[in-house]
Amino acid sequence: MMLPRYRKETFHELSAVIPEPTDVPTGVSVPVVVTYYGSPIRVFLKYNFACEHAENWVTNASHLYSVHVGMFCVVVSETCEKLHRAQVTDVHSDQNGIQVAAEVFYVDRGDVDIVGLDCVLPIDEHIASSPYLTVQCCIRKVRPTSQSSRQDLYELTKDGTFMYEAIFHGVSEAGVYDVDLFMIDTTAGKSLERRNVADMLVQRGFATFLLYPIKAITPRTAKPIDEPFDEHGGTAQPSAQEVVLLLPPPVVPSIGLVDVSITHILTPDHWYAQLAASEMQMKSIEKLLSPTRINGARKLQELCKGAFCVYRKAPSTVGFRARIEDIVACDEGILLSLIDYGEEVSTKATCLYAMDTELSEYPPLALRFQLHNIRPWGVWTEAAAFKFKRLVKLNGSISAAISAQVISITGGDESRIVTVNLLDESVGNLGEI
C-alpha cells in the first residue's frame, strides 16, 4: 500500500531523532540554569550555553495530522509563535478515533505539556541535529518529603537574586545524572555566598537525607586482621562484617551568627570545630562510645580506605568515631581522621572496631573552617598557630560569622571549607588582631 503524497514527503523528516548529550562535564563545578524543577529527584539543568536553541529556528512545514508515541517533533507556542523541540509521550483521539492532541516532553526544558495537533510540526534533520540542551538530574543524597513541591526553589530564592552551579557525578541506568547543586546569591550589596541546595532543602523541610548502607565485598584473597574478640567472654562467634562507607552528610549552617566549639587547630586557615547546635548529638555519640557501652564490640575484620570505624587506644578508654584515610601497614601504619574532632592519628589494626548502626546514624560533627581574608606571609609559623590557639581558647565556645562556604574537590572526595570571621565580645574580629 502506497503512502499518500504528503506522507512520503514528510517521512524522512518524521524519522529525524534528537540525540542525547554526550559532553556532560563530570567532577567539576560548572554554571547551569535550572530549566525545570519538579522535586529534588527530578531537576532539569542546562549546562551548554553554546548550542543554538530551537526557538531561534524557523520551519515552513504544515502541522501534522497524526503522530505516534516516541517520535520527535516541533511544537509551536500558541502565544509567541516560537518553536520548541519535543518528543511525543502520548496521543489523544476523539470518539471517532481521530487524533486531536498530543502529550509532549520538551527536550530542551524538561517540562511536559498537552497541545492540539495543529501546534505539532514535523522536525527536520537540521533542527534535530543538536543534542538536548538539558539533562535530567537528581540532587544527590536527599529524597523529597510530603512538603516538597515544584515551588521548592522559588521558596529558597524569593528574597534575592541567585545563580546556580552544579557538579555532575555518575549517571543512573535510566540516564539521570546525580548532581551536587549550589546556589550563589548575587543580590546587589551582598557578599557572594555559595550554598548547597541539598542542605537548604533539608533545613526547610522539603527533603530529608537519604541513608543507604554500603556493604563492602570481601576479596577472595582477603584475610581477617584479627578474630572477633569479646573483652569479657573471649573469642566471639564470627558473623557477617559490614563495612560502613557512608554517613549522613554534615549540615553546614547558612550565613549568620552561630556558636562553635573549636576542637582542633592546624593553622588559621585550617582548623576544625563543632556547631553548638550539635551538642546533644555529641553527647549521644559519647554515650554510645563509653567503655561500658562498647565493651564486646567486634574488631574491624577488613581494612578499607574510606571506611568508618571506632578507634580505641586501650580497652578501658572511650572510643572515637573515625575514618580510615590511608593504610601503610597493620602495625602503627593506619592513618585515621577523628570525624567528630578533625584530628588525625596513626594507629594499628587491633585498635579498630566495627561501627554499629546507631553510631552510623550521626553525621560527622567536625567541620573544617578557615578565617576570612587571612593569609600568611609565605607559610604559617608555629608561633602564629600558637597565638591563634590562645586567642580562640581551644575547646571553648565563641561566636563565628559565616561569610562563605566553599566546596573543593580533591581526588573525587568532597571537602567542605567554611570561611568565617571569628568574633569575640572583648576584642572583636579575631582575624584583625
N, C-alpha and C positions, 0 to 999 in steps of 0.2 A: 504494500500500500504506500503510495507516494504522499509525502507531507505537502500541505498547502504551500503556495509560493512564499508567503511571509514567514512560515516556519523554517523553510530551507534557508532563507536569508539570515535569519537570526540564530540558527542552530549553533554556528561557530561562536557567536557572542555568548550564548547561554552556557556554553561549556567552559568559559573562562573561570579560572579559580584564583582567588586571592591567597597568596602564600602566607604562611605564618612567619613571624620574625625569627631570625636565626642569629642576630647580632646583639642579643641582650647582654650587657656587661655585667659580670658577676664578681662579687668580692670587693667592689669599690663603690664609693658613695657618688651618686650622680643626681643632678637635678631632675625632677619629674613633675608632672601635672596629674592631679587626681581627676580623671575624666568621669568616673562613676564610682560611687560608694554605696554598696548595699548593706554591708556589715563588715566586721573585722576580717571575715574569711572570704569576702567577695569584693575585691577592690580592683579597679582597672586603672593602670598607670600608663601615661605617655612618657617615653624616655628619649625618643629620637625626634629632634626638632628640625632635622634637615630635610626630611621627606615632604613632598608636596601633599596637600590634603585634597581629598575628593571634592570638597566644597569649591575648590578653585578650578575644577574641570567642567567641561560642558559636553553635552551629547544632544544629538538631534533625533535620537531614537524615539519611537512611539511607545506608549505604555504596553505592558503585557496583558494578555487575556487569560493566561494560565501559568501557574508556577508549580514547583514541587519542593518538598522539604529538602534542605541541604544545598540548594542552588544559590549562587551569589547573584546579586542584583544591585541596582542603584535606586534609592528612594528619593523622591523629590519632596522637599519640605513644603507643606501646604501654605506656610506663612511667608517665607522669604525666598522660595524657589531655589534653594541651594541643594546640592546633591550630597547624599550620604551613602557610602558603601555599606552593604548589609548582606546578611545571609538569612534565607527563609527558614524559620523553625517550625511553622505550622501554617495550614491553609484552611480557610473557612469558605463554605459554599452555602447558597440559599437552598430553599426547599426543592428547587428543580435541579439541583446538582451543579449549578453554575458557580464557578469560583468568583467570590466578591471581595475577599480581604485576605491579607497575609500577616502573620506574626513574624517580625523580623528582629534580628540581632545586629546592632550597629557595630561593626568590627573595629571602627576607629574611635569608639567612645565607650562601649561596654554595656550600654543600656538596651532595653528591648522595647518594642512598640507594636501596635497593630495598625495597619494602614489599608486603605482601599487599593484595589489593583490598579486604579487609574493613577496612582502615585508610584507604581513599581515599574522601573525601566530595565531593559537588558543591559548588562555590563560588558564593555568591550575589553580587549586584551590590554590596551593602554591604561585604562583606569584600574584594571585588576593587577597590573604588573607590580605595584608597590606592596610590600607586606603590610599586615595590620599595623596601625600606628600605636596601638595599645596592647598590653599583655595583662591577662588576668592574674591577680596576686592574692596571697593570703598573708596577713600580718602574723609573723612568727610568734609562737609561744602563748597565744591568747585564743580564747573562744568567746563568742558573744553571750551576753546574759539576756534575760527577758526584757530588760530595759533598752537593749540595743535597737537602733532603727537607722534608716537612711539619713537621719538628722544628726548622727553622732559627731561628724566632723564639723558641721555647722555650729553645734553647741560648743565645740572646743575653740572655734575661730571667730565667733561672732563679735568679740571685743577687740579685734586687732586685724592686722594685715599679715598674711603668712605665705611663705613659700615652702615647698617640700623637697626633701632629698630622700633617696632610697638606696639600700644595699640589697641587691638581688643575690639570693643564695641558690639552693638547689631547686629543681623543678619536679613536680609530682608526676605520677604516671598519667594523669589526665591533662598535663601541660600547664598546671598552675604553679606560679613561682612563689616560693617562700621569701618574704622580704622583711627587712627592718625599715620602717618608715619613720622619718624625722620631720618635725615641723620647725620652721625658722621664723621667728617673729620679726617682721620688717617694718613694724609700725614706727612712724616718724617720731623721733625723740626718745626711743628706747634702744638700749644696747642689744645687739644681736644675741639671740638665745636659741640654741638648738636643743629640742626636746624630743624624747622618744614617744611616738604616738601610742605605742602599746601601753606604756606606763600611764599616760594620760587617760586612756580609755578605762584602765583598771581603776584609777583614782576616782573617776566619775561614775563608776558602777556600770559602764557599758560593756565591760568584758571582764573575764577572770583569767588568771594564768593557767595555762594548760600543763598539767603534770602527767608525764608518762614515763614509767621506768624503762631503762635500757639494760638489758642483760648482756653481759659480755660472754662471748663464745670462747670456750676454753680450747686452745690448740691441742692437737693430739699429742704433741711432744712436751706440753707444759707439765711441770712437776710441782706439787704443792710446796709452799715455802715452809710450812710447819703444820703439824696436826692441830685440829681444833682443840683448844685447851680450856677446861673449866677450872678456875683457880681454887674452887672449893672441892671439886669432885674428880679431879684428874682429867684424863682424856675423854672428850665428849664424842658422841656418835657423829660421824661425818654427815653432812647434809648439803643440799644444793646451795652453792655460794652465789649470791647476787652481788655484782659489782655496780655500785651507784655511779653513773656517769653524768647525771643531770639533776640539778636542784632548781627550785623556783628562782627566777632572776631577781636581783635586788631592786627595790623601787627607789629611784632617785627623786628627791623632793623637787618641787618647782621653785621658781625664783622667789626669794623672800627670806625672812629670818628664821633660822632653825637652830636648835641646840644640838651640839655634837659632843661626844666624848672621845678624845683622841687616844688611840691605842698603840700606835707605833709610828715612829718618825725616822726617815732616812735623811731627807733634805727638805727645805721649804717648798720645793715643787714635787715632792714625792713622800706623802705621809698618809696614814690611814686613820679612820675614825668611824665610830658607830653613831647613828642618829639617836638622840634621846628618846624619840618616839618608839624605838625598837627595844627599850629597856625591858619590857615584860617578856618579849621574845627571848632576850638574852638570859633572863632568869629561868625561863622554862628549859632552855638548852643546857644551862649549868646544872639544873636539877637532873636532867637526863644523863649528864656526863659525870655525875658524882660517883665516887668509888663504889658505894653500896649498890648503885643502880646498874653499873656496867660490869660488875664482877660476874664472871661467867660468860662474857661476850666472846664471840667467835674470833679467833685470829684471822687476819686477812689471808685468804688462800691464794690469791692471784695478785701479782703486782702489775698494774696497768697505768701507764701515764695518762693523767687526766681524771683518774678515778677519785672519788671522795671516800674518806675513811675516818676512823677515830684514832688519834695519836695519844698514847700514854707512855710517859717516860719510865714509870715504875708502877707495879700493880696497886700500890696504896695511894697513888696520886690521882687527881682529877684528870679527865680526858679533854681533848680539844678536837673540834671538827677540822679536818684538813683535806687538802687536795694534793695528789702526787704530781709534782711538777717535772721531776726528772729522776731517772734510775741509773746510777753508775755501778753500784754493787749492793748486794743484800746486807753487807756489814758496814754500817755508817755511810752508805753511799746513796741514800734515798733522800731527795730534796722535797720538802713539804712546804706548802703555804698554809698558815692557820687562817682559815677563811673568815673567822669572826674577829680577827685582830690585825691581819695584814703581815704579820711577822713570818719569816722563813726560817726553817730549821732543817738540819741534816740528822737522820736517824737510821736505825736498822729495821729490818723487816719484822723482828719479833716485838716491836713496839706498836705495830699497826693492827687495828681491829676493824671488823666489818661495821659499817654504819647501818643502823636499823631503820625501819620505816619511819618511826616517829622523828628521829633526828633529820631525816632527809626531807621532811615536810617544811623545814625552815630555809629561807634563802640565806646566802652569805651576808653577814651583818656588817662586815668591814668594807667601807667604800674608800676608794683612793681619791685623795684631794691634792690640790696644788694652790698656792697663793696666786691671786690675780696680779698680772703685770710685774711679777718679781722674777728677776733673772740674775745669776751670779756674774761676777767679773771673771770669766774663764770657767772655773769649776767651783763647786761648793766645797768649802773647807770644813774640817771638823769643828772649828770654833764657831762658824756660822750655824751649823746644825745644833750645836750645844746651846747657843744663845736662843735659837728658836724654841728648843725644848723648854728652856727656863721661862720664856715668855708665855707659852701656852699651858704651862703647868700640866705636864703629861699625866693623863688619866683623870684630869679634872674636867669640869663641864664649862664650856664657853659658848658664845654665840657665833654663828657663821652666816654671812650673807652670800647666797649662791648667785654668782654673776654669769655663769655659763656652764654648759655641760658638753663635753667633747667625747666622741666615740673614735677610738683609734683601733685599727685592725692590724694585728701582728700575727702572721702565720696562720690566719684563719680564725683565731680566737678573738673575742671581743673584750676590750678593756675600757671600762668607763673611768673617766677622769673628771671629777667635779671641781671646777675652778671657783674659788671663793675669796672674799675679803673677810678676814677674821677680826671680830670686834671685841674689845674689852671695855668694861664700864669706866675704868680709871684712865686708860691710855689711848682709847680709841682704836683706830685701824692698826693692827699689829704689823702689817706689812710695810707701814711707813716709818717704823722705828729703826 
